[in-house]
């Protein structure tokens, strides 16, 4: 069972600007309810930090407190960080969303993938959510070993005809594309570090460097797969049907690298943290994620986004031929250029221009260009919701409904 601890009321730090007190109230209530072990939330508006809160325990077993500089794995919230990094590369002219992947990476054309565009790949339409056979962690750690595995994978469906969540693989494909187009041959993690994180002073990493103290990293408190049966009402029925099939596409899309299981606490192992998995093992603070999204939401110049690239991120996605039903997750989803976009069952931000990604367990980061808001919530107690974890949703509602007075969040 997921560990539950009582968080004392004085184990909360940070501050909020005038008018954002409701966000602090909700965060305090989350901690007091026992729903959290440790967590943080941050909001930037028009480039200015207006919310920066943290509290609880970095490790609920040792009762080590969550500090201002505590970082945590964000699972798929990492996808948005990778997508913004990729967007910076596009803004620099290194590659185009509308080019074919094989134009930059000829070997990718194997197995009928020659016409797949970068835009289709980033919209989860390429049919490459699973890898057969699954690579080991050692393969993933070496881009020269991983690249041919990615290139020879046959699609699970005709690319462009439908979409399905590339839970782990998408970031590796993005990283290899960047490695082949960047004059310095950098991976996504290295490009993020050099071009974005270091200049902005962000505590944000894909592939945890040796120089970062491990005492700053929060311990993830996960749940066992069998516990899903105790929380059926919290998950969409379609997703449950897909997730509980041990040989289905959903299971095969999430059990890579081989032998790395989030339900077994493997993302707490340093051997996993140090390897670049740009869809699933970004580690950082809520403050860093919110500032990055806040930069994008307020024009993007600070991180090097051009106006045309930012407009593309905010634009409505083009759904694939067979509608919104996700082939992997078996629920309706919408993706564009590496991001999730708002849906009726997942309203976030103020308009459909918002873009971001939620992560396994409850984390979420996104940009809302029409209000200039960058939002981020991270935590170390993993929840059961596919999206809109009640802890995160309550904070998001406090920002958008109660402070900004815009459309309801869901």
N, C-alpha and C positions, 0 to 999 in steps of 0.2 A: 504493500500500500504506500501511496505517496505520504511522505513525512508531513505531519502538521505540528506547528509550534505556535505558542502564544508569543506575540511580539509586544513587548512593553510599549506604552504610549510615548515614552521619551526616545525611542529608537527610530527617530525620523529626523532627517537633516535637509538642508537646502532652503530655498525661498521662492516666492512668487511675486510678480509685480502687482501693483494695485489693480483690483478688478478681477484677479484670477484666484481669489481665495476659495472659490467653490472647488477648484481642482485640488487644492491642498486638503480640503475637507474630505473629498472622495478618496484620495490617496491614504489619508489617515484612517478612514473607515475600512479600507481594504486591509491595511495592516492589522487593525484591531480585530477584524472578523475571523482571523485564522486562515484566510484564503491565501495569504502570502507567506513565504519564508523570508525572501528578500526581493526588492524590486526598485525600479527607478522610472521616472517619467520626466520628459523635458519637452518644452515647446519654444520654438522661435517664431516671431512674427515680424515681417518686414526686416529680417536680418538681425533682430534684437532678441536676446534670450528673455522670455517672460515667465517661464516655469522651469525649475530645476530642483527636483525632489528625489530623495532616496531614503531607504529605510529597511529595517529588519536585519536579517542575518545573511552574510555572504556564504556561510556554511551552517546549515541548521543542525548538523551533528556536533560540531565543535563550538557552536554559538559565537563564531567569529562575526563581528558586526559588518554590515554593508557600509562601505565608506564612500566619500565623494568620488573617488577615482576607481571604484570597483568596476570591473568589466565582466561581461558574461556572454556565453554563446547565444546567438540569436536564431539559429536554424534558418528557416527560409526568409526571415527578414533580411538575411544576407543577400538574397537575390536582388533586392532593390538597390543595395549598395553596389553590387556588381553591375547592375543595369545603368546606374548613374556614372560609374567609372567608364563603362562602355560608351555612354553618351558623350563623355568628355573626349574620348578617342575619336568618335564620329565628328565632333565639333572641330577637332584638330585636323580633320581631313584624312585620317589614317584609313578609314573604310566607310562604306555607305550602307545604310539599311536596305536599300533596294538592289544591291549587287547580289550575285549568286555566291553562296559560300565557297563553291569550288573555284571561283575566280581568284580567291586568296589562298585557297587550300585545295589544290588539284586532287589529292588523294581522297578527299571527302566525296567525290563523285561516285565512288564505288556503290554497288548494291542499289542502283537506281536513284541516287540522291543528287545527280548532277544539276537539276533545275531548282533545288531548294534555295530560296533567298534568305538573306540574313534576317529580314523582317519575319518570314515564316518561322524560322528557327526560334527567334525571340518570342514569338507568339505561341510557342509550344505546339506547333503544327507539323513538325518534321517527323514525328513518330519514333523518336529516339530516346524515350523515357527510361528504357531498360537496356542494359548491356549484357550480351551473351557471348562468351561466359563473362561473369562479373569480374572486374579487375580486383586485385588485392590492394591493400593499402600501399605496398611498395611500388606497385604500378602507378598509382595515383600520385605518389610523391615525386615521380620522375616524368616530366612532360614528354620526353622523347620516347618513353615506354607507353605512355597513355595515348598519345596522338594516333598511332596506327590502330589501337583498339577502338577508338572513337570513329575513325574514318571508315573502317570496314563494317560497322554495324548496319544491318538491314533495318529499314523502317518497319514499325509494327502496323502501319496503315499507309496508304498512298499520301505522301506529303501534300499538305494544303487542303485536303478534303475534310479534315476534322482536326480537333486539338485534344491534347491530353497532357496533364501536368508532368513536366520533366523535373521531378522533385530534387534529384541529385545531379543529373547529367548536364543540365543546361549550362551551368557555370563553367564546366570543363570545356564545352564547345566554345563558349565565349572566350575563355582564356586562351585557347589554342588559336582562335581567330586573331586575337590581339597580339599574341606572340609572333604571328606570321606577318603582321602589318606594321607593328611598331619597329622603327629603325633600330631600337636598342634590344629588340626581342624579348620584351618584358611580359611576364604573366600578368593576369588581372591583379593579383595581390601585390606584386611589385609596382605596377603602374599606379594602383591606389595609394601605396605608401609614398611614392616619389612625387606624384603630380597633385595629390589632393590632401592626404592625411598630414604629411610633414609640413607643407606650406600653411595649412590652417591650424596646425597643432591639435589634430583630432586623435583621441584614443580609440582607434579603429583599425582592425587588422583582419586580413584573410590569410591565414597561415601565421600562427603566433610566433613572433621573433624571440630569440634567446634572451635578448636584453630586457624583456618585460618580466617583472617579478611575478612569479606564480601566486604569491600571496595576494595579488590584486584580482585574481580570477575567481568568480563565484562558482561554487559547486552546484551542479545541476541535480535536482531531486526529481527523478523520473518515476514512471509507473510501469508496471508489467503489462504486456500485451493482454493477458487474461483479464486485467481490470477493466478493459473496454466493455466487457459484458455487464459491469455494474453501472455503466454510464451511457447506456444506449440512448436515453432520451436527450442527451446533450449533443448527439451527432446526427447529421442528416441520414435518413434511411438508405439512400442510394450509396452514400459513401461507406456506410457500414457493410453493405452487401459486397462492395468491392474490397474493403480492407480485410474482411474476415476470410477471404479466399486465399489460402496460403500459396497457391500457384498462379494466381491471377496477375494481371498487369500492374495493379496497385502495389502488391507485395514485391514484385520483381523490380519495381521502380524505386523502392525505398530501402532495399537491403543491399546497397552498395556504398562503399567498397565491401567486398566479401569479408565477413567476420567483424564488421563494425555495426553495432546495434544500439540505437539511441535508447531502447528500452532496457538495455543492460548497463547503462551508464558509461558506454564507451566514449562518449564525447567529453567525459571528464579526464580521459587519459591524455597525457601530454603527447604521446605518439600520434594521436589523432589531431590534437589542437594545432600542431606545427605544420601539418600538411595542408596545402591549399585545396579547399573544397568550396568554390565560390558560390555554391547554391545553398550551403548548409552549415558552414562552420566559421562564419564571421564572428569575431569577438570584439566587443567595444562597450562604451557607455551609452546610455540613452541620450546624454548631452551631445555626444559626437554624431549620432544618427540624426537627431533633430536639427542640429546645425547644418548638416549636409543637405537634408531635405529642405530646410529653411532657406538655404542659399539657392536651391533650385526654384523654390516657390517665389522668391523675390527677384527673379531675373536671371540667375545662374552665372552672372559675370565673374563672381568671386571664385568659382570653380572651373571657369573656362567654357561654359556652355554658350553656344551661339543662339541667337533668337530663333533661328529656323529649327535647330535641334530641340529646343525647349517647346516650341509649338508642336513638334511631332510627338513629344512625350504627353502633352496635354490633349492631343486630338483623339477623337473617338476611334476605337479599334475597328478593324474590318473582320467580322466573324468568319470562320471557315464555312465550307459548303454545307455541313450537316448540323449547323446551329450551335447552341451554347452548351450542350451536354458534353462534359469532359469525359473522354474515353478512359482515363485512368481513375479519376476521382468519382465518376458516376454522379456528379452534380453539375449544375450550371456554373460556368466560370467564364471570365473574359480576361484576356491577356493582350498586352501590346508593348513591344519593344523591351521586353524583359520584366514588365511590371504587371500587377493586377490592376484592373480598373473597376470603378463602382458598378454594382448590380443592385437590383431591388432587395435582395437578401443580404447584401453587404454594402450599405451606404456608408461611405466615408468621405470626409471633406464637405465642401459646400456645393460643388457642382461636379459634373462628369469630367471636368478637366483634371481632377485629382488623380494621382498615381502613387503606388507604393506596393509593399508586400507584407502580408502577415506571416508569422512564423509558427512552426510546430510548438505547442505548449502555451501559446498566448501572446507572444511579442508582436509588435506591429510598428512599422515606420512608414510615413508617407508625406507627400507634398500636396498642398492645396493652393494652386496659383492664384485663385480668385480672392483669397483672404491673405495671401502671403505667409501661410502657416506651414512650418515643418513640425511634425509630431513624432514622438517616439516613446514607446513603453517597452521595458525589458524586465525579466524576472527569472528566478531560478527554480521556482516550483512549477512544474509543467502541468497545465490544465488539459482538459479533454475536448474542448471545442475545436472544430475545424477552422473556424475564424470567429471573430467577435467574442473572445473570452469575456465573461462578465466583468472581470477586473479591469481589463483594457477598455471595454465598451463604456463602462461608467466614467472613466477618465476622459475618453473621447467625447462623450455626451456633455460632460462638464465644460469642455473647451468650446465645442461648436454650438450646442444647444443653449447652454446656460450663460456663457460669456459672450460669444459672438452672435447668438440669436439666429443661426442659420438652420438649414433643414435637419430633421431628426437623423440620428445615426442609428445603424442597425447591425 
